[in-house]
Amino acid sequence: MSAQTRPLRVVPQLCSPALRPKLDPSEARELAVVFKALADPARVQMVSLLLGADEKGVCVCDIGMNFPLGQSTVSHHLKILRDAGLLRARKGGLWVFYSVNRERLAHMGIALTVPVEVV
């Protein structure tokens, strides 16, 4: 028998016990939407920028000035973040002001630190 076809020898004392995630499927889907929204570097930078702002938010035009992107692209990124629940939008006259949904970010952190059950 060659080394490529030889079955692996299992050493029980080196194996970890089976683990079951504590995250339920609906919460996993919810987190996947957030991770998908954060899968673009520009969107991660936008959230980072807004984390430094107060609850009143930052005008979309001021956000756009920080990125080498067109206004429509910036608005598209902000919509994805808002749809994922990461940002809040507030209309003020002709402008939209964005702020971070800090409760949503905190919930994400809590969901990711849930211990797993050893079986």
Biopython code that builds the backbone (N, CA, C, O; Angstrom):
import numpy as np
from Bio.PDB.StructureBuilder import StructureBuilder

atoms = [
    (1, "MET", "N", (0.847, -1.166, 0.000)),
    (1, "MET", "CA", (0.000, 0.000, 0.000)),
    (1, "MET", "C", (0.901, 1.240, 0.000)),
    (1, "MET", "O", (1.824, 1.336, 0.809)),
    (2, "SER", "N", (0.636, 2.184, -0.901)),
    (2, "SER", "CA", (1.474, 3.379, -0.979)),
    (2, "SER", "C", (1.075, 4.371, 0.105)),
    (2, "SER", "O", (0.021, 4.245, 0.728)),
    (3, "ALA", "N", (1.937, 5.358, 0.316)),
    (3, "ALA", "CA", (1.676, 6.374, 1.341)),
    (3, "ALA", "C", (0.432, 7.190, 1.000)),
    (3, "ALA", "O", (-0.242, 7.699, 1.896)),
    (4, "GLN", "N", (0.127, 7.318, -0.283)),
    (4, "GLN", "CA", (-1.029, 8.109, -0.687)),
    (4, "GLN", "C", (-2.346, 7.399, -0.432)),
    (4, "GLN", "O", (-3.360, 8.065, -0.225)),
    (5, "THR", "N", (-2.369, 6.078, -0.438)),
    (5, "THR", "CA", (-3.627, 5.357, -0.252)),
    (5, "THR", "C", (-3.762, 4.775, 1.146)),
    (5, "THR", "O", (-4.811, 4.226, 1.482)),
    (6, "ARG", "N", (-2.741, 4.880, 1.957)),
    (6, "ARG", "CA", (-2.784, 4.339, 3.305)),
    (6, "ARG", "C", (-3.744, 5.174, 4.163)),
    (6, "ARG", "O", (-3.660, 6.402, 4.158)),
    (7, "PRO", "N", (-4.658, 4.521, 4.900)),
    (7, "PRO", "CA", (-5.577, 5.281, 5.751)),
    (7, "PRO", "C", (-4.804, 5.983, 6.870)),
    (7, "PRO", "O", (-3.778, 5.496, 7.346)),
    (8, "LEU", "N", (-5.326, 7.132, 7.267)),
    (8, "LEU", "CA", (-4.711, 7.876, 8.361)),
    (8, "LEU", "C", (-4.945, 7.152, 9.679)),
    (8, "LEU", "O", (-6.026, 6.618, 9.925)),
    (9, "ARG", "N", (-3.945, 7.142, 10.498)),
    (9, "ARG", "CA", (-4.071, 6.533, 11.815)),
    (9, "ARG", "C", (-4.613, 7.586, 12.780)),
    (9, "ARG", "O", (-4.042, 8.670, 12.905)),
    (10, "VAL", "N", (-5.679, 7.279, 13.439)),
    (10, "VAL", "CA", (-6.289, 8.209, 14.394)),
    (10, "VAL", "C", (-5.715, 7.940, 15.770)),
    (10, "VAL", "O", (-5.710, 6.810, 16.259)),
    (11, "VAL", "N", (-5.237, 9.001, 16.374)),
    (11, "VAL", "CA", (-4.703, 8.905, 17.729)),
    (11, "VAL", "C", (-5.728, 9.583, 18.639)),
    (11, "VAL", "O", (-5.768, 10.812, 18.710)),
    (12, "PRO", "N", (-6.566, 8.790, 19.344)),
    (12, "PRO", "CA", (-7.678, 9.348, 20.114)),
    (12, "PRO", "C", (-7.293, 10.469, 21.085)),
    (12, "PRO", "O", (-8.038, 11.442, 21.200)),
    (13, "GLN", "N", (-6.185, 10.371, 21.771)),
    (13, "GLN", "CA", (-5.859, 11.386, 22.758)),
    (13, "GLN", "C", (-5.498, 12.729, 22.109)),
    (13, "GLN", "O", (-5.436, 13.747, 22.799)),
    (14, "LEU", "N", (-5.262, 12.741, 20.798)),
    (14, "LEU", "CA", (-4.937, 13.979, 20.107)),
    (14, "LEU", "C", (-6.152, 14.619, 19.441)),
    (14, "LEU", "O", (-6.092, 15.777, 19.028)),
    (15, "CYS", "N", (-7.244, 13.881, 19.333)),
    (15, "CYS", "CA", (-8.433, 14.396, 18.666)),
    (15, "CYS", "C", (-9.238, 15.285, 19.610)),
    (15, "CYS", "O", (-9.291, 15.051, 20.817)),
    (16, "SER", "N", (-9.852, 16.293, 19.040)),
    (16, "SER", "CA", (-10.745, 17.154, 19.813)),
    (16, "SER", "C", (-12.129, 16.525, 19.828)),
    (16, "SER", "O", (-12.504, 15.838, 18.878)),
    (17, "PRO", "N", (-12.886, 16.747, 20.881)),
    (17, "PRO", "CA", (-14.262, 16.239, 20.875)),
    (17, "PRO", "C", (-15.087, 17.001, 19.838)),
    (17, "PRO", "O", (-14.751, 18.129, 19.477)),
    (18, "ALA", "N", (-16.143, 16.393, 19.374)),
    (18, "ALA", "CA", (-17.022, 17.051, 18.414)),
    (18, "ALA", "C", (-17.643, 18.281, 19.061)),
    (18, "ALA", "O", (-17.996, 18.262, 20.240)),
    (19, "LEU", "N", (-17.772, 19.332, 18.293)),
    (19, "LEU", "CA", (-18.354, 20.577, 18.795)),
    (19, "LEU", "C", (-19.644, 20.864, 18.047)),
    (19, "LEU", "O", (-19.780, 20.539, 16.868)),
    (20, "ARG", "N", (-20.581, 21.472, 18.742)),
    (20, "ARG", "CA", (-21.823, 21.915, 18.120)),
    (20, "ARG", "C", (-21.928, 23.416, 18.302)),
    (20, "ARG", "O", (-21.796, 23.917, 19.419)),
    (21, "PRO", "N", (-22.162, 24.135, 17.219)),
    (21, "PRO", "CA", (-22.295, 25.590, 17.353)),
    (21, "PRO", "C", (-23.551, 25.950, 18.127)),
    (21, "PRO", "O", (-24.586, 25.297, 17.992)),
    (22, "LYS", "N", (-23.451, 26.994, 18.938)),
    (22, "LYS", "CA", (-24.605, 27.483, 19.692)),
    (22, "LYS", "C", (-25.417, 28.477, 18.869)),
    (22, "LYS", "O", (-26.525, 28.841, 19.261)),
    (23, "LEU", "N", (-24.885, 28.914, 17.748)),
    (23, "LEU", "CA", (-25.553, 29.878, 16.892)),
    (23, "LEU", "C", (-26.674, 29.170, 16.141)),
    (23, "LEU", "O", (-26.432, 28.196, 15.428)),
    (24, "ASP", "N", (-27.896, 29.659, 16.302)),
    (24, "ASP", "CA", (-28.990, 29.010, 15.579)),
    (24, "ASP", "C", (-28.976, 29.454, 14.111)),
    (24, "ASP", "O", (-28.371, 30.474, 13.782)),
    (25, "PRO", "N", (-29.631, 28.704, 13.237)),
    (25, "PRO", "CA", (-29.584, 29.005, 11.795)),
    (25, "PRO", "C", (-30.055, 30.404, 11.429)),
    (25, "PRO", "O", (-29.476, 31.025, 10.538)),
    (26, "SER", "N", (-31.084, 30.917, 12.087)),
    (26, "SER", "CA", (-31.566, 32.258, 11.731)),
    (26, "SER", "C", (-30.543, 33.325, 12.117)),
    (26, "SER", "O", (-30.353, 34.291, 11.379)),
    (27, "GLU", "N", (-29.893, 33.164, 13.247)),
    (27, "GLU", "CA", (-28.869, 34.117, 13.652)),
    (27, "GLU", "C", (-27.644, 34.014, 12.736)),
    (27, "GLU", "O", (-26.999, 35.021, 12.446)),
    (28, "ALA", "N", (-27.333, 32.818, 12.291)),
    (28, "ALA", "CA", (-26.224, 32.629, 11.353)),
    (28, "ALA", "C", (-26.527, 33.328, 10.030)),
    (28, "ALA", "O", (-25.640, 33.947, 9.442)),
    (29, "ARG", "N", (-27.779, 33.235, 9.553)),
    (29, "ARG", "CA", (-28.168, 33.928, 8.315)),
    (29, "ARG", "C", (-28.063, 35.440, 8.492)),
    (29, "ARG", "O", (-27.594, 36.148, 7.601)),
    (30, "GLU", "N", (-28.503, 35.923, 9.646)),
    (30, "GLU", "CA", (-28.443, 37.357, 9.943)),
    (30, "GLU", "C", (-26.994, 37.850, 9.929)),
    (30, "GLU", "O", (-26.694, 38.903, 9.367)),
    (31, "LEU", "N", (-26.113, 37.091, 10.545)),
    (31, "LEU", "CA", (-24.700, 37.472, 10.563)),
    (31, "LEU", "C", (-24.086, 37.395, 9.169)),
    (31, "LEU", "O", (-23.220, 38.202, 8.828)),
    (32, "ALA", "N", (-24.524, 36.436, 8.366)),
    (32, "ALA", "CA", (-23.998, 36.307, 7.007)),
    (32, "ALA", "C", (-24.324, 37.550, 6.176)),
    (32, "ALA", "O", (-23.508, 37.984, 5.364)),
    (33, "VAL", "N", (-25.512, 38.122, 6.377)),
    (33, "VAL", "CA", (-25.885, 39.357, 5.677)),
    (33, "VAL", "C", (-24.934, 40.490, 6.069)),
    (33, "VAL", "O", (-24.500, 41.268, 5.220)),
    (34, "VAL", "N", (-24.619, 40.573, 7.348)),
    (34, "VAL", "CA", (-23.702, 41.608, 7.829)),
    (34, "VAL", "C", (-22.309, 41.402, 7.254)),
    (34, "VAL", "O", (-21.679, 42.351, 6.788)),
    (35, "PHE", "N", (-21.825, 40.161, 7.286)),
    (35, "PHE", "CA", (-20.492, 39.886, 6.747)),
    (35, "PHE", "C", (-20.429, 40.177, 5.252)),
    (35, "PHE", "O", (-19.413, 40.666, 4.757)),
    (36, "LYS", "N", (-21.505, 39.880, 4.534)),
    (36, "LYS", "CA", (-21.543, 40.171, 3.111)),
    (36, "LYS", "C", (-21.461, 41.681, 2.882)),
    (36, "LYS", "O", (-20.778, 42.141, 1.967)),
    (37, "ALA", "N", (-22.164, 42.447, 3.722)),
    (37, "ALA", "CA", (-22.114, 43.907, 3.606)),
    (37, "ALA", "C", (-20.715, 44.438, 3.894)),
    (37, "ALA", "O", (-20.302, 45.447, 3.323)),
    (38, "LEU", "N", (-19.994, 43.767, 4.769)),
    (38, "LEU", "CA", (-18.646, 44.208, 5.132)),
    (38, "LEU", "C", (-17.564, 43.576, 4.250)),
    (38, "LEU", "O", (-16.375, 43.725, 4.530)),
    (39, "ALA", "N", (-17.962, 42.884, 3.205)),
    (39, "ALA", "CA", (-17.004, 42.188, 2.350)),
    (39, "ALA", "C", (-16.302, 43.113, 1.360)),
    (39, "ALA", "O", (-15.474, 42.655, 0.573)),
    (40, "ASP", "N", (-16.614, 44.386, 1.386)),
    (40, "ASP", "CA", (-15.978, 45.344, 0.491)),
    (40, "ASP", "C", (-15.139, 46.316, 1.326)),
    (40, "ASP", "O", (-15.639, 46.883, 2.297)),
    (41, "PRO", "N", (-13.870, 46.513, 0.958)),
    (41, "PRO", "CA", (-13.008, 47.403, 1.750)),
    (41, "PRO", "C", (-13.548, 48.829, 1.897)),
    (41, "PRO", "O", (-13.383, 49.445, 2.949)),
    (42, "ALA", "N", (-14.187, 49.352, 0.856)),
    (42, "ALA", "CA", (-14.729, 50.708, 0.942)),
    (42, "ALA", "C", (-15.825, 50.776, 2.013)),
    (42, "ALA", "O", (-15.915, 51.759, 2.748)),
    (43, "ARG", "N", (-16.649, 49.739, 2.098)),
    (43, "ARG", "CA", (-17.719, 49.740, 3.104)),
    (43, "ARG", "C", (-17.149, 49.602, 4.507)),
    (43, "ARG", "O", (-17.655, 50.216, 5.446)),
    (44, "VAL", "N", (-16.109, 48.809, 4.655)),
    (44, "VAL", "CA", (-15.454, 48.704, 5.968)),
    (44, "VAL", "C", (-14.899, 50.067, 6.360)),
    (44, "VAL", "O", (-15.014, 50.475, 7.516)),
    (45, "GLN", "N", (-14.298, 50.774, 5.404)),
    (45, "GLN", "CA", (-13.763, 52.106, 5.688)),
    (45, "GLN", "C", (-14.874, 53.086, 6.044)),
    (45, "GLN", "O", (-14.688, 53.940, 6.910)),
    (46, "MET", "N", (-16.011, 52.975, 5.396)),
    (46, "MET", "CA", (-17.134, 53.867, 5.700)),
    (46, "MET", "C", (-17.627, 53.650, 7.120)),
    (46, "MET", "O", (-17.889, 54.608, 7.848)),
    (47, "VAL", "N", (-17.754, 52.391, 7.512)),
    (47, "VAL", "CA", (-18.170, 52.104, 8.894)),
    (47, "VAL", "C", (-17.130, 52.647, 9.861)),
    (47, "VAL", "O", (-17.487, 53.238, 10.881)),
    (48, "SER", "N", (-15.864, 52.460, 9.562)),
    (48, "SER", "CA", (-14.790, 52.961, 10.411)),
    (48, "SER", "C", (-14.861, 54.480, 10.536)),
    (48, "SER", "O", (-14.714, 55.025, 11.629)),
    (49, "LEU", "N", (-15.086, 55.157, 9.417)),
    (49, "LEU", "CA", (-15.224, 56.611, 9.420)),
    (49, "LEU", "C", (-16.387, 57.042, 10.316)),
    (49, "LEU", "O", (-16.258, 57.968, 11.117)),
    (50, "LEU", "N", (-17.513, 56.363, 10.169)),
    (50, "LEU", "CA", (-18.711, 56.741, 10.918)),
    (50, "LEU", "C", (-18.628, 56.378, 12.405)),
    (50, "LEU", "O", (-19.325, 56.971, 13.228)),
    (51, "LEU", "N", (-17.787, 55.415, 12.743)),
    (51, "LEU", "CA", (-17.609, 55.081, 14.163)),
    (51, "LEU", "C", (-17.021, 56.260, 14.938)),
    (51, "LEU", "O", (-17.212, 56.374, 16.149)),
    (52, "GLY", "N", (-16.310, 57.126, 14.236)),
    (52, "GLY", "CA", (-15.730, 58.306, 14.873)),
    (52, "GLY", "C", (-16.687, 59.480, 14.984)),
    (52, "GLY", "O", (-16.352, 60.502, 15.582)),
    (53, "ALA", "N", (-17.870, 59.343, 14.415)),
    (53, "ALA", "CA", (-18.854, 60.427, 14.433)),
    (53, "ALA", "C", (-19.824, 60.263, 15.593)),
    (53, "ALA", "O", (-19.928, 59.188, 16.183)),
    (54, "ASP", "N", (-20.526, 61.332, 15.910)),
    (54, "ASP", "CA", (-21.531, 61.252, 16.978)),
    (54, "ASP", "C", (-22.852, 60.711, 16.426)),
    (54, "ASP", "O", (-22.951, 60.377, 15.245)),
    (55, "GLU", "N", (-23.850, 60.632, 17.282)),
    (55, "GLU", "CA", (-25.148, 60.045, 16.913)),
    (55, "GLU", "C", (-25.908, 60.879, 15.879)),
    (55, "GLU", "O", (-26.803, 60.361, 15.212)),
    (56, "LYS", "N", (-25.561, 62.170, 15.738)),
    (56, "LYS", "CA", (-26.233, 63.012, 14.740)),
    (56, "LYS", "C", (-25.912, 62.546, 13.330)),
    (56, "LYS", "O", (-26.696, 62.748, 12.403)),
    (57, "GLY", "N", (-24.748, 61.919, 13.180)),
    (57, "GLY", "CA", (-24.380, 61.364, 11.890)),
    (57, "GLY", "C", (-23.557, 62.305, 11.035)),
    (57, "GLY", "O", (-23.244, 63.429, 11.427)),
    (58, "VAL", "N", (-23.219, 61.817, 9.866)),
    (58, "VAL", "CA", (-22.395, 62.546, 8.906)),
    (58, "VAL", "C", (-23.173, 62.627, 7.597)),
    (58, "VAL", "O", (-23.782, 61.655, 7.151)),
    (59, "CYS", "N", (-23.135, 63.794, 7.006)),
    (59, "CYS", "CA", (-23.823, 64.013, 5.735)),
    (59, "CYS", "C", (-23.200, 63.141, 4.655)),
    (59, "CYS", "O", (-21.984, 62.954, 4.616)),
    (60, "VAL", "N", (-24.037, 62.616, 3.788)),
    (60, "VAL", "CA", (-23.569, 61.747, 2.711)),
    (60, "VAL", "C", (-22.523, 62.465, 1.855)),
    (60, "VAL", "O", (-21.596, 61.823, 1.362)),
    (61, "CYS", "N", (-22.650, 63.762, 1.670)),
    (61, "CYS", "CA", (-21.663, 64.488, 0.859)),
    (61, "CYS", "C", (-20.303, 64.518, 1.553)),
    (61, "CYS", "O", (-19.270, 64.463, 0.886)),
    (62, "ASP", "N", (-20.291, 64.606, 2.887)),
    (62, "ASP", "CA", (-19.032, 64.587, 3.629)),
    (62, "ASP", "C", (-18.403, 63.193, 3.627)),
    (62, "ASP", "O", (-17.179, 63.060, 3.612)),
    (63, "ILE", "N", (-19.225, 62.180, 3.643)),
    (63, "ILE", "CA", (-18.705, 60.805, 3.552)),
    (63, "ILE", "C", (-18.035, 60.629, 2.191)),
    (63, "ILE", "O", (-16.918, 60.119, 2.105)),
    (64, "GLY", "N", (-18.713, 61.045, 1.143)),
    (64, "GLY", "CA", (-18.202, 60.899, -0.213)),
    (64, "GLY", "C", (-16.881, 61.600, -0.453)),
    (64, "GLY", "O", (-16.078, 61.145, -1.268)),
    (65, "MET", "N", (-16.643, 62.699, 0.244)),
    (65, "MET", "CA", (-15.391, 63.445, 0.073)),
    (65, "MET", "C", (-14.182, 62.643, 0.546)),
    (65, "MET", "O", (-13.053, 62.959, 0.172)),
    (66, "ASN", "N", (-14.396, 61.617, 1.356)),
    (66, "ASN", "CA", (-13.311, 60.806, 1.892)),
    (66, "ASN", "C", (-12.945, 59.616, 1.015)),
    (66, "ASN", "O", (-12.041, 58.853, 1.353)),
    (67, "PHE", "N", (-13.639, 59.453, -0.105)),
    (67, "PHE", "CA", (-13.417, 58.290, -0.957)),
    (67, "PHE", "C", (-13.293, 58.705, -2.422)),
    (67, "PHE", "O", (-13.973, 59.627, -2.872)),
    (68, "PRO", "N", (-12.427, 58.022, -3.158)),
    (68, "PRO", "CA", (-12.279, 58.342, -4.587)),
    (68, "PRO", "C", (-13.364, 57.642, -5.417)),
    (68, "PRO", "O", (-13.073, 56.945, -6.389)),
    (69, "LEU", "N", (-14.597, 57.845, -5.011)),
    (69, "LEU", "CA", (-15.730, 57.173, -5.650)),
    (69, "LEU", "C", (-16.754, 58.224, -6.049)),
    (69, "LEU", "O", (-16.812, 59.302, -5.458)),
    (70, "GLY", "N", (-17.548, 57.911, -7.040)),
    (70, "GLY", "CA", (-18.633, 58.795, -7.426)),
    (70, "GLY", "C", (-19.741, 58.787, -6.377)),
    (70, "GLY", "O", (-19.848, 57.861, -5.573)),
    (71, "GLN", "N", (-20.560, 59.834, -6.399)),
    (71, "GLN", "CA", (-21.651, 59.961, -5.425)),
    (71, "GLN", "C", (-22.603, 58.769, -5.481)),
    (71, "GLN", "O", (-23.059, 58.291, -4.442)),
    (72, "SER", "N", (-22.905, 58.287, -6.680)),
    (72, "SER", "CA", (-23.837, 57.154, -6.785)),
    (72, "SER", "C", (-23.232, 55.881, -6.195)),
    (72, "SER", "O", (-23.949, 55.074, -5.604)),
    (73, "THR", "N", (-21.926, 55.695, -6.349)),
    (73, "THR", "CA", (-21.255, 54.518, -5.783)),
    (73, "THR", "C", (-21.243, 54.590, -4.263)),
    (73, "THR", "O", (-21.492, 53.593, -3.585)),
    (74, "VAL", "N", (-20.951, 55.774, -3.730)),
    (74, "VAL", "CA", (-20.977, 55.968, -2.273)),
    (74, "VAL", "C", (-22.375, 55.669, -1.749)),
    (74, "VAL", "O", (-22.525, 54.959, -0.754)),
    (75, "SER", "N", (-23.392, 56.202, -2.405)),
    (75, "SER", "CA", (-24.779, 55.965, -1.978)),
    (75, "SER", "C", (-25.128, 54.485, -2.044)),
    (75, "SER", "O", (-25.829, 53.972, -1.172)),
    (76, "HIS", "N", (-24.646, 53.803, -3.065)),
    (76, "HIS", "CA", (-24.896, 52.362, -3.196)),
    (76, "HIS", "C", (-24.282, 51.600, -2.016)),
    (76, "HIS", "O", (-24.934, 50.739, -1.425)),
    (77, "HIS", "N", (-23.035, 51.916, -1.677)),
    (77, "HIS", "CA", (-22.374, 51.266, -0.542)),
    (77, "HIS", "C", (-23.119, 51.555, 0.762)),
    (77, "HIS", "O", (-23.309, 50.658, 1.584)),
    (78, "LEU", "N", (-23.534, 52.792, 0.948)),
    (78, "LEU", "CA", (-24.257, 53.154, 2.171)),
    (78, "LEU", "C", (-25.594, 52.422, 2.261)),
    (78, "LEU", "O", (-26.014, 52.027, 3.348)),
    (79, "LYS", "N", (-26.259, 52.242, 1.129)),
    (79, "LYS", "CA", (-27.533, 51.500, 1.123)),
    (79, "LYS", "C", (-27.323, 50.048, 1.550)),
    (79, "LYS", "O", (-28.117, 49.506, 2.320)),
    (80, "ILE", "N", (-26.259, 49.418, 1.055)),
    (80, "ILE", "CA", (-25.969, 48.035, 1.444)),
    (80, "ILE", "C", (-25.727, 47.945, 2.947)),
    (80, "ILE", "O", (-26.230, 47.032, 3.601)),
    (81, "LEU", "N", (-24.968, 48.876, 3.494)),
    (81, "LEU", "CA", (-24.693, 48.889, 4.938)),
    (81, "LEU", "C", (-25.966, 49.160, 5.736)),
    (81, "LEU", "O", (-26.181, 48.571, 6.796)),
    (82, "ARG", "N", (-26.803, 50.049, 5.224)),
    (82, "ARG", "CA", (-28.071, 50.357, 5.905)),
    (82, "ARG", "C", (-29.011, 49.156, 5.854)),
    (82, "ARG", "O", (-29.657, 48.834, 6.851)),
    (83, "ASP", "N", (-29.093, 48.491, 4.703)),
    (83, "ASP", "CA", (-29.957, 47.313, 4.560)),
    (83, "ASP", "C", (-29.508, 46.172, 5.478)),
    (83, "ASP", "O", (-30.329, 45.365, 5.915)),
    (84, "ALA", "N", (-28.214, 46.107, 5.766)),
    (84, "ALA", "CA", (-27.687, 45.078, 6.673)),
    (84, "ALA", "C", (-27.886, 45.469, 8.135)),
    (84, "ALA", "O", (-27.569, 44.695, 9.038)),
    (85, "GLY", "N", (-28.407, 46.659, 8.362)),
    (85, "GLY", "CA", (-28.669, 47.104, 9.725)),
    (85, "GLY", "C", (-27.465, 47.722, 10.419)),
    (85, "GLY", "O", (-27.514, 47.990, 11.620)),
    (86, "LEU", "N", (-26.389, 47.951, 9.684)),
    (86, "LEU", "CA", (-25.184, 48.500, 10.299)),
    (86, "LEU", "C", (-25.215, 50.017, 10.420)),
    (86, "LEU", "O", (-24.543, 50.592, 11.276)),
    (87, "LEU", "N", (-26.001, 50.667, 9.554)),
    (87, "LEU", "CA", (-26.087, 52.123, 9.582)),
    (87, "LEU", "C", (-27.518, 52.567, 9.760)),
    (87, "LEU", "O", (-28.465, 51.864, 9.406)),
    (88, "ARG", "N", (-27.646, 53.753, 10.318)),
    (88, "ARG", "CA", (-28.936, 54.443, 10.405)),
    (88, "ARG", "C", (-28.871, 55.655, 9.493)),
    (88, "ARG", "O", (-27.818, 56.278, 9.355)),
    (89, "ALA", "N", (-29.984, 55.985, 8.878)),
    (89, "ALA", "CA", (-30.049, 57.149, 7.997)),
    (89, "ALA", "C", (-31.117, 58.098, 8.528)),
    (89, "ALA", "O", (-32.198, 57.678, 8.943)),
    (90, "ARG", "N", (-30.785, 59.397, 8.506)),
    (90, "ARG", "CA", (-31.721, 60.428, 8.960)),
    (90, "ARG", "C", (-31.739, 61.528, 7.913)),
    (90, "ARG", "O", (-30.697, 62.067, 7.540)),
    (91, "LYS", "N", (-32.926, 61.849, 7.446)),
    (91, "LYS", "CA", (-33.070, 62.895, 6.442)),
    (91, "LYS", "C", (-33.084, 64.248, 7.142)),
    (91, "LYS", "O", (-33.799, 64.441, 8.126)),
    (92, "GLY", "N", (-32.298, 65.168, 6.634)),
    (92, "GLY", "CA", (-32.251, 66.535, 7.151)),
    (92, "GLY", "C", (-32.272, 67.499, 5.989)),
    (92, "GLY", "O", (-31.231, 67.790, 5.401)),
    (93, "GLY", "N", (-33.447, 67.999, 5.651)),
    (93, "GLY", "CA", (-33.568, 68.862, 4.480)),
    (93, "GLY", "C", (-33.319, 68.057, 3.223)),
    (93, "GLY", "O", (-33.969, 67.040, 2.981)),
    (94, "LEU", "N", (-32.368, 68.522, 2.425)),
    (94, "LEU", "CA", (-32.038, 67.825, 1.179)),
    (94, "LEU", "C", (-31.021, 66.718, 1.378)),
    (94, "LEU", "O", (-30.755, 65.947, 0.455)),
    (95, "TRP", "N", (-30.455, 66.630, 2.558)),
    (95, "TRP", "CA", (-29.344, 65.723, 2.797)),
    (95, "TRP", "C", (-29.745, 64.538, 3.666)),
    (95, "TRP", "O", (-30.718, 64.591, 4.417)),
    (96, "VAL", "N", (-28.968, 63.472, 3.542)),
    (96, "VAL", "CA", (-29.153, 62.298, 4.390)),
    (96, "VAL", "C", (-27.910, 62.189, 5.269)),
    (96, "VAL", "O", (-26.781, 62.280, 4.787)),
    (97, "PHE", "N", (-28.139, 61.993, 6.561)),
    (97, "PHE", "CA", (-27.053, 61.866, 7.528)),
    (97, "PHE", "C", (-27.004, 60.419, 8.005)),
    (97, "PHE", "O", (-28.026, 59.840, 8.372)),
    (98, "TYR", "N", (-25.819, 59.852, 7.996)),
    (98, "TYR", "CA", (-25.626, 58.456, 8.375)),
    (98, "TYR", "C", (-24.875, 58.348, 9.696)),
    (98, "TYR", "O", (-23.960, 59.122, 9.978)),
    (99, "SER", "N", (-25.284, 57.372, 10.492)),
    (99, "SER", "CA", (-24.575, 57.048, 11.735)),
    (99, "SER", "C", (-24.552, 55.532, 11.890)),
    (99, "SER", "O", (-25.342, 54.812, 11.279)),
    (100, "VAL", "N", (-23.630, 55.071, 12.718)),
    (100, "VAL", "CA", (-23.479, 53.634, 12.939)),
    (100, "VAL", "C", (-24.545, 53.153, 13.917)),
    (100, "VAL", "O", (-24.836, 53.819, 14.911)),
    (101, "ASN", "N", (-25.114, 52.005, 13.630)),
    (101, "ASN", "CA", (-26.047, 51.355, 14.545)),
    (101, "ASN", "C", (-25.199, 50.557, 15.542)),
    (101, "ASN", "O", (-24.902, 49.382, 15.324)),
    (102, "ARG", "N", (-24.827, 51.201, 16.608)),
    (102, "ARG", "CA", (-23.905, 50.597, 17.574)),
    (102, "ARG", "C", (-24.512, 49.376, 18.272)),
    (102, "ARG", "O", (-23.788, 48.455, 18.649)),
    (103, "GLU", "N", (-25.825, 49.367, 18.444)),
    (103, "GLU", "CA", (-26.477, 48.213, 19.056)),
    (103, "GLU", "C", (-26.316, 46.979, 18.171)),
    (103, "GLU", "O", (-26.090, 45.874, 18.664)),
    (104, "ARG", "N", (-26.435, 47.181, 16.865)),
    (104, "ARG", "CA", (-26.292, 46.070, 15.918)),
    (104, "ARG", "C", (-24.857, 45.523, 15.958)),
    (104, "ARG", "O", (-24.648, 44.310, 15.948)),
    (105, "LEU", "N", (-23.880, 46.427, 16.005)),
    (105, "LEU", "CA", (-22.486, 45.989, 16.088)),
    (105, "LEU", "C", (-22.236, 45.237, 17.394)),
    (105, "LEU", "O", (-21.535, 44.225, 17.406)),
    (106, "ALA", "N", (-22.803, 45.727, 18.480)),
    (106, "ALA", "CA", (-22.628, 45.053, 19.768)),
    (106, "ALA", "C", (-23.266, 43.663, 19.723)),
    (106, "ALA", "O", (-22.689, 42.702, 20.231)),
    (107, "HIS", "N", (-24.432, 43.552, 19.128)),
    (107, "HIS", "CA", (-25.116, 42.259, 19.000)),
    (107, "HIS", "C", (-24.264, 41.279, 18.195)),
    (107, "HIS", "O", (-24.169, 40.099, 18.532)),
    (108, "MET", "N", (-23.648, 41.786, 17.129)),
    (108, "MET", "CA", (-22.767, 40.940, 16.322)),
    (108, "MET", "C", (-21.635, 40.387, 17.153)),
    (108, "MET", "O", (-21.319, 39.199, 17.078)),
    (109, "GLY", "N", (-21.022, 41.251, 17.948)),
    (109, "GLY", "CA", (-19.909, 40.815, 18.790)),
    (109, "GLY", "C", (-20.338, 39.771, 19.802)),
    (109, "GLY", "O", (-19.615, 38.807, 20.054)),
    (110, "ILE", "N", (-21.508, 39.959, 20.379)),
    (110, "ILE", "CA", (-22.024, 38.996, 21.349)),
    (110, "ILE", "C", (-22.302, 37.664, 20.665)),
    (110, "ILE", "O", (-21.968, 36.607, 21.201)),
    (111, "ALA", "N", (-22.914, 37.711, 19.480)),
    (111, "ALA", "CA", (-23.234, 36.470, 18.757)),
    (111, "ALA", "C", (-21.977, 35.699, 18.389)),
    (111, "ALA", "O", (-21.980, 34.468, 18.379)),
    (112, "LEU", "N", (-20.918, 36.407, 18.090)),
    (112, "LEU", "CA", (-19.681, 35.734, 17.683)),
    (112, "LEU", "C", (-18.891, 35.178, 18.846)),
    (112, "LEU", "O", (-18.005, 34.346, 18.647)),
    (113, "THR", "N", (-19.190, 35.616, 20.053)),
    (113, "THR", "CA", (-18.431, 35.129, 21.211)),
    (113, "THR", "C", (-19.200, 34.090, 22.004)),
    (113, "THR", "O", (-18.782, 33.714, 23.099)),
    (114, "VAL", "N", (-20.313, 33.623, 21.468)),
    (114, "VAL", "CA", (-21.085, 32.588, 22.141)),
    (114, "VAL", "C", (-20.235, 31.314, 22.196)),
    (114, "VAL", "O", (-19.719, 30.874, 21.169)),
    (115, "PRO", "N", (-20.088, 30.725, 23.375)),
    (115, "PRO", "CA", (-19.272, 29.501, 23.461)),
    (115, "PRO", "C", (-19.954, 28.338, 22.748)),
    (115, "PRO", "O", (-21.177, 28.288, 22.621)),
    (116, "VAL", "N", (-19.132, 27.416, 22.294)),
    (116, "VAL", "CA", (-19.673, 26.217, 21.646)),
    (116, "VAL", "C", (-19.831, 25.115, 22.681)),
    (116, "VAL", "O", (-19.160, 25.105, 23.713)),
    (117, "GLU", "N", (-20.715, 24.206, 22.387)),
    (117, "GLU", "CA", (-21.001, 23.097, 23.289)),
    (117, "GLU", "C", (-20.141, 21.898, 22.894)),
    (117, "GLU", "O", (-20.114, 21.509, 21.726)),
    (118, "VAL", "N", (-19.455, 21.325, 23.844)),
    (118, "VAL", "CA", (-18.627, 20.143, 23.595)),
    (118, "VAL", "C", (-19.498, 18.922, 23.831)),
    (118, "VAL", "O", (-20.181, 18.819, 24.850)),
    (119, "VAL", "N", (-19.467, 17.987, 22.869)),
    (119, "VAL", "CA", (-20.260, 16.760, 23.021)),
    (119, "VAL", "C", (-19.350, 15.547, 23.099)),
    (119, "VAL", "O", (-19.832, 14.422, 23.227)),
]
sb = StructureBuilder()
sb.init_structure("model")
sb.init_model(0)
sb.init_chain("A")
sb.init_seg("    ")
for serial, (resi, resn, name, xyz) in enumerate(atoms, 1):
    if name == "N":
        sb.init_residue(resn, " ", resi, " ")
    sb.init_atom(name, np.array(xyz, "f"), 0.0, 1.0, " ", f" {name:<3s}", serial, name[0])
structure = sb.get_structure()
